[in-house]
Structures are given as C-alpha cells and as structure tokens.
Amino acid sequence: MSFGTVLIANRGEIALRIIRACRQLGLKSVAICSKADQGASYLDAADHSVCIGGPTASESYMDGSAILMAAEATGADAIHPGYGFLSENADFAERVEAAGLVFIGPTAGAMRTMGDKIAAKAAMRASAVPCVPGTEGALSNDAEAMVAAAEAIGYPVIVKAAGGGGGRGMRVVRSVNELDVSVQATREEARRTFNNPEVYLEKFLEKPRHIEIQVLCDHHGNAVWLGERDCSVQRRHQKVIEEGPALGIPREAIGAVGERCVAACKAIGYRGAGTLEFLYEDGVFAFIEMNTRIQVEHPVTEALTGIDLVAEQIQIAQGNELSIHQSDITVSGHAIECRINAEHSLEGLPSPGTVVNWHSPGGPGVRVDTHVARGTTVPPYYDSLIAKVIATGRDRAEALSRMRGALAEMRVAGIEVNIALHQAILRDPAFVTGPATIHYLEKALAEKRFTVS
Ligand code: ADP
C-alpha cells in the first residue's frame, strides 16, 4: 500500500522534518496549525496547510476530532503524529484507524502496554531485558505493604507514576519517614496529570547514565537496532544534550542489550520506530521505559548510521518490509545534538516572542533542524524547543569542536535562547572528559559552576 498524502499532526521543527521525509518519498504533505502558528514560514514547505483551531494545544494539536476533520477535508490517507501531543495516545491511534486512515506508528495495543510503565517493565522482563529493580506491579495503598516494598528494594527509592512522562510524576524517597507523603503526592499528581493514579517503586540510582537504544520494526516480524544514544545531560529529567556512541561502554555490552531489545520488540509484535531507555550504572543496563514514537534526538542516530528514520517510519506504515538488515547497520564517527530552547540559559525560564534576527550555522558535519527564521513568532503555548544543532565528526573531539564552532556562529535575537548554557557545558572539563551522569548538569548549575554572559 502506498500513501498519496500524509497529514502531520504536529508543529515546528518536527513537522518540517516530516514534510521533508514525505517529499523524499514522493508523497504529498498536509501541515496543520493552530491560530498561534498561522502564517509561520515552515508551513509553506508542505503541499497544503490547514488552521484547525485556537492557540492552545487542547484547541488544536491535541484536538483529535479537528485533526481527523482536516485529514478528511484534505484527502490524507495517513497521519504522522511526530513526538509529544497525540503521538503516544492509543485512543487517537484507534480513532485514526477507525476513520480508515493509517496511523504512522505502532498498534494502539502496543502503545497502551508501553505507555503504562508497569506493563512495559513486565513485558521487558518477560523477554529477559534487564530492568531497574523495583515493585513488579502497582504499589498497594496499604501502609505496611508500602513500607515492606520500599525496604525490599532498599533506600533510596523513586516513586514513579505508571502513566508518567515528560519528566513528571517522580519523587525520590530517602527514608521511610518520607515514603507515605511522597507516594500520596505522586499518586495525586498522577491522577490529575495522567488520569491514572497507579504508582510503583524503583531503586533510585545515584550515578547512572541515560543510555537508549533505537529500534525499527516492520509488520513482517523483522526488527533491527541502530546503536545507542547517551542522553545523560538533563535538567529537570529533560534531555539537553544527546550524543553517540556512548563513551567508554564496551561495544559487546551495547550489542548484547541491543539484541535483547530486538528480541523483546519481536516478542510483543512491535512495529515502527521506538526507543528503549536504560539507566547504566557500574557496567549494568537497566530498562526504565519505552517511547513508541520518533524522538527529538533521532538525528544523532541518523548522523551515525546514515539511515533516514522518519522515511523508514513512513515506509513501515505503508506495509513495506524493512530495507535494512542488522548486518547493514554500521555506526561511524561521533555525533552530538544540542537542543536550542527559547529559554534563559541559567534560570531555564521560557522566553517566547518574535525572532528579529536569526542565523543558522553550517559547514562540514553541521546539521540544523529548525522551523525558525527571522520574523518567526515563538508562541508561549508549547514546548520551548526551537532548533536542534547536530554536529558530526570522525571522533568525539572533532564533533565537539564542530559543535563549538556552530554555536559560536549561531545568531538569535528577540528572544532568549540557551546557547550560552550549551557553550558552558561544552567547555566544562568534566563534560569534555566525561562521561556525565544524569545528575551532572543539575549539580553544575546548583554549584553555580557556569558563568554565562
Ligand atoms: P519520563 O517518561 O518522564 O521521561 P523516565 O522514566 O524516562 O520518565 O525517566 C526520566 C529520567 O528520570 C531518566 O532519564 C533519569 O534521569 C531519571 N530517572 C528515572 N528513573 C530513575 C531511577 N530509578 N533512578 C535514578 N534516576 C531515574
């Protein structure tokens, strides 16, 4: 089956990325937008664009009915959800299929299982994927059982919402005195934010790295893994810098976990692109969750493997067999991505507004994924990510040097962006020597180690 037209249920840089993939494949693209994004220049890259509602996400990019109406009106036969918004919403995927369209992603069933972190860990354990030690099911509300569960794991523990995401719904508990309050607070937050009050406990790892494995699976039972990304540089559990290959981890260890991921995806009948996220500490990988969509940091893998992951996603959704075999996949050189956010470098506060000057860097080994140009308005309603700079080199030193050059060349005026924060990290000997743990950035900020002008 081949699509004629793909509607992109997203905005900004990822919408433009998907428009480009459609063009590569000879498909027409429809971009949707909210009133806040109407008139944005990136929309011109699509064959059609449709304004579907008001400025807030719930009136537009989260409004499944409005999106389906736009798909019908424009004759789209498939919907690509990008990341965020409705990309991991199994109900939406079902509605898309019920309307006779193709949802470019896994089945609603696989999304439901992986969207529930308790069910996801159970599925991974069943395929012998190593998981972070913790409660095997939802945490009981019985005070004694709770205390016993935490003691069995050993403090510190982390309370996590089964339906959590975006770095929310997590609390670290260091002793039995804090347990009850933290569990109740996480439960309440989970009920309100994720509409699912289930929580579970995990061992809180003190110095792990965040290492994730990219997979691609088709409808015919084929699955491959495409190397790893180290996403340990985080702020408030949100990724800031990602790179690959991961520094200092033996290739055999990565290979073993990659093979496990492929086996697990085959066992659950997964299809599409996906990412299995692990914490890595003292030479041990431990699964935390799976994302059933394309990720912000996918260009790192594209740079290392030369494979267009978005085009692959679309071809898989068309029912094609994977064109790549595991033996075709080679990772060469080093790649690093800096997320450019419309926010103050040190405080991290959002900075919406109109971009009055914009210059994107270039040169060998530099890729910039962005929808922004001079005159673009960055609305206050959505995520603050406005661009991704990806630098590739023969080795890490060359990739870092190219990234420093790219950031020095980049010009943004009218809004605050976090370029100075990236520059401070890139000249910090602790980061350059590496490897950073997930606490590296918060610690450096708390110690006021970075001075940015
Ligand atoms: P989300 O779905 O909100 O992204 P994750 O489960 O992927 O949540 O966790 C996000 C981040 O939180 C991880 O990358 C890591 O930095 C931290 N984290 C999660 N679980 C643990 C744990 N057991 N120990 C230490 N840090 C953790």
Boltz pocket constraint, residues with backbone or C-beta under 6 A from the ligand:
constraints:
  - pocket:
      binder: B
      contacts: [[A, 132], [A, 158], [A, 164], [A, 165], [A, 166], [A, 167], [A, 168], [A, 202], [A, 203], [A, 204], [A, 205], [A, 206], [A, 208], [A, 210], [A, 231], [A, 234], [A, 237], [A, 277], [A, 279], [A, 288], [A, 289], [A, 438]]
      max_distance: 6.0
